[in-house]
Amino acid sequence: CYFWEFGDKNYSTDENPVHTYAKEGIYSVRLIATSDFFCMDTFSIEDAIIVLPEPRILFPTAFTANGDGVNDYFLPVYRDIFSYELHIYTRKGQIVFTTKDIEEGWDGTYLGEQMPPGMYIWHAKLTFKNRAKDIKQGTMLLMR
């Protein structure tokens, strides 16, 4: 007989359980095993499991590059990004911005000139800190 405690108020009586943690944190695990002759043994590991937040990146759908200091740059909100490459194109496919610096946002200009308001296409190549790779793409509205 097996009784597993996963440190998050969940348990299992399976011999080889599979458990998914709902929240990030550090968890201790304990197993209480009972033989057919009712002999018990306990095994615990303190801080056995470390659950980290999922890496993420979210891109805005619009920004107002009007110089008022609010939402003037097209910038993602992110967590745990290792490397990043962003390209922004007009609807006709002309590249107007590129960067490998996730802190550098697009201000709605190309070669020092303001681009007209409208829809633009973005394409991002990502590597997260856990080394997972992803490609994201979408459109955004440039407003003035």
Disulfide bonds with the S-S distance in Angstrom:
none
